[in-house]
Amino acid sequence: MTIYYSLTFLLLATEMVTFTTLVIPFPFAVRKRVFTFLSESPIVAKIAYGIKISFIFVGILFFDALQRMFRITAESDMAKNNQQGMGVGDVRTETSFAARKFYAQRNVYLTGFTLFLSLVLTRTFAISLDLIHSQEEYAKLKKASPSSGLDVEKKAREYDSLKAKFDSQTKEYNQLADKYNKVTTGKADKKKD
C-alpha cells in the first residue's frame, strides 16, 4: 500500500512543478508555442489520458484513506475510553494508535491535495489557452484595422463638435424661452387689469 502513496506523492510533486511552469510569466511567443504544443500534440494527449486514469485510482485511494482514517479514529477513541475506565494506559498502544492515525490522516491529505491540484491544473491550463486565443484574435483585429486609431480620433472630434453645437443651441433656447416668458407674462398682467 505504501508504493501507491509514494506514486501519489510523485504525481503531486509533478503537478506542482507543472502548475508552477504554467503560471510563470513567459513572453507571449514562448507561451503560445508551449500551449499550442501541449494542446495539439498526440503524444501529450496520450499521456494526459493515462494521467486521467491514474486520477481515478487516486480517487479510489482517497476514499479508502478517508474510510481508514474514520475507522482508526473510532478505534482510538474506543481504546481511550476503555483505558480511562481501567485507570492505567499502555504507552505502546497509545503510540501505535497515534502513528496509525497520523498515517491515515497523511494519506487523506496527500490524495485529497493531489485530486484538488489536478482540478486547479486543468482549469488553469484551459484559462491560459483561452487567454492566448483571445490575444491572437485581438492582434488580428488590430492588424486588420490600422485606421482604427484614426477612427477613434475622428469620432472624438465629431462628439466634441456635437457637444458644442448642443451647448450653443441650449443657450439659444434658454434665451428665447426667457424672452417668451417676459412677453407672455407682461400680456397676462395686462389682461388681469
C-alpha positions in Angstrom: 0.0 0.0 0.0 2.9 2.3 0.6 4.0 2.2 -3.0 0.6 3.6 -4.1 1.1 6.6 -1.8 4.6 7.1 -2.9 3.4 7.2 -6.5 0.7 9.6 -5.5 3.3 11.8 -3.9 5.3 11.7 -7.1 2.2 12.7 -9.0 1.5 15.5 -6.6 5.1 16.8 -7.0 4.8 16.6 -10.8 1.6 18.5 -10.6 3.2 21.3 -8.5 6.1 21.6 -11.0 3.7 21.7 -13.9 1.5 24.3 -12.2 4.5 26.5 -11.5 5.6 26.2 -15.1 2.1 27.2 -16.4 2.0 30.2 -14.1 5.4 31.6 -14.8 5.1 34.7 -17.0 6.8 33.7 -20.2 6.8 36.0 -23.3 3.8 35.7 -25.5 5.6 33.9 -28.3 7.1 31.2 -26.0 3.8 30.7 -24.1 1.9 30.4 -27.4 4.3 27.7 -28.7 4.3 25.8 -25.5 0.5 25.8 -25.1 -0.1 25.0 -28.8 2.3 22.0 -28.4 0.6 20.8 -25.3 -2.9 21.2 -26.7 -2.3 19.7 -30.1 0.3 17.0 -29.7 -1.0 13.5 -29.9 1.8 12.2 -27.6 0.7 14.7 -24.9 -2.9 13.7 -25.4 -2.0 10.0 -24.7 0.0 11.0 -21.7 -2.9 13.1 -20.4 -5.3 10.1 -20.9 -3.0 7.9 -18.8 -2.8 10.6 -16.1 -6.6 10.9 -16.1 -6.8 7.1 -15.5 -4.3 7.5 -12.6 -6.5 10.1 -11.1 -9.3 7.6 -10.9 -7.1 5.3 -8.9 -6.0 8.3 -6.7 -9.8 9.0 -6.1 -10.2 5.4 -5.0 -7.2 5.7 -2.7 -8.7 8.9 -1.3 -12.0 7.3 -0.3 -10.1 4.3 1.1 -7.8 6.5 3.1 -10.8 8.5 4.3 -12.6 5.3 5.4 -9.5 4.1 7.1 -9.0 7.4 8.9 -12.5 7.3 10.3 -12.1 3.6 11.4 -8.8 4.3 13.2 -10.2 7.4 14.9 -13.2 5.4 16.1 -10.8 2.6 17.4 -8.6 5.1 19.1 -11.5 6.7 20.8 -12.8 3.4 22.0 -9.4 2.3 23.3 -9.1 5.6 25.2 -12.5 5.1 26.8 -11.6 1.6 27.8 -8.2 2.7 29.3 -9.8 5.5 31.3 -12.3 3.1 32.8 -9.4 0.9 33.9 -7.3 3.8 35.1 -4.0 2.5 33.6 -2.9 3.1 30.0 -0.4 1.4 27.9 2.1 3.8 26.2 2.9 1.4 23.4 -0.8 1.0 22.5 -1.4 4.8 22.6 1.7 5.3 20.4 0.6 2.7 18.0 -2.9 4.3 17.6 -1.3 7.8 17.2 1.0 6.5 14.5 -1.8 4.8 12.6 -4.0 7.9 12.9 -1.1 10.1 11.7 -0.5 7.9 8.6 -4.2 7.7 7.8 -4.6 11.5 8.0 -1.4 11.9 5.9 -2.8 9.6 3.2 -6.1 11.5 3.2 -4.4 14.9 2.8 -2.0 13.5 0.2 -4.6 12.1 -2.1 -7.0 15.0 -1.5 -4.5 17.6 -2.4 -3.5 15.6 -5.5 -7.1 15.5 -6.7 -7.6 19.1 -5.9 -4.5 20.3 -7.6 -5.4 18.2 -10.7 -8.7 20.2 -10.9 -6.8 23.5 -10.5 -4.2 22.5 -13.0 -6.9 21.6 -15.6 -8.7 24.8 -15.2 -5.6 26.9 -15.2 -4.5 25.3 -18.5 -7.9 26.0 -20.1 -7.9 29.6 -18.9 -4.4 30.2 -20.2 -5.3 28.6 -23.5 -8.4 30.9 -23.8 -6.2 33.9 -23.0 -3.7 33.0 -25.7 -6.6 32.6 -28.3 -8.1 36.0 -27.2 -4.7 37.7 -27.5 -4.3 36.2 -31.0 -7.7 37.5 -32.1 -7.0 40.9 -30.6 -3.8 41.1 -32.6 -5.6 40.0 -35.8 -8.2 42.7 -35.3 -5.6 45.3 -34.5 -3.8 44.4 -37.8 -7.0 44.3 -39.8 -8.0 47.8 -38.9 -4.9 50.0 -38.8 -7.0 53.1 -39.2 -9.0 52.3 -36.0 -6.9 54.8 -34.1 -7.8 57.5 -36.7 -11.5 56.5 -36.5 -11.4 56.9 -32.7 -9.9 60.4 -33.1 -12.4 61.3 -35.8 -15.3 60.1 -33.6 -14.0 62.1 -30.7 -13.8 65.2 -32.8 -17.4 64.6 -34.0 -18.5 64.1 -30.5 -16.9 67.4 -29.4 -18.4 69.3 -32.3 -21.9 67.9 -31.5 -21.5 68.7 -27.8 -20.5 72.3 -28.7 -23.5 72.6 -31.1 -25.8 71.2 -28.4 -24.4 73.7 -25.8 -25.0 76.6 -28.2 -28.5 75.5 -29.1 -29.3 75.0 -25.4 -28.1 78.5 -24.6 -30.1 80.0 -27.5 -33.2 78.1 -26.5 -32.9 79.4 -22.9 -32.6 83.0 -24.2 -35.6 82.6 -26.4 -37.6 81.0 -23.6 -36.7 83.9 -21.3 -37.8 86.4 -23.9 -41.0 84.5 -24.4 -41.7 84.4 -20.7 -41.2 88.1 -20.4 -43.5 88.9 -23.3 -46.3 86.5 -22.2 -46.0 87.5 -18.6 -46.4 91.1 -19.5 -49.6 90.3 -21.5 -51.0 88.2 -18.8 -50.7 91.0 -16.4 -52.5 93.4 -18.7 -55.3 91.0 -19.2 -55.8 90.8 -15.4 -56.1 94.6 -15.1 
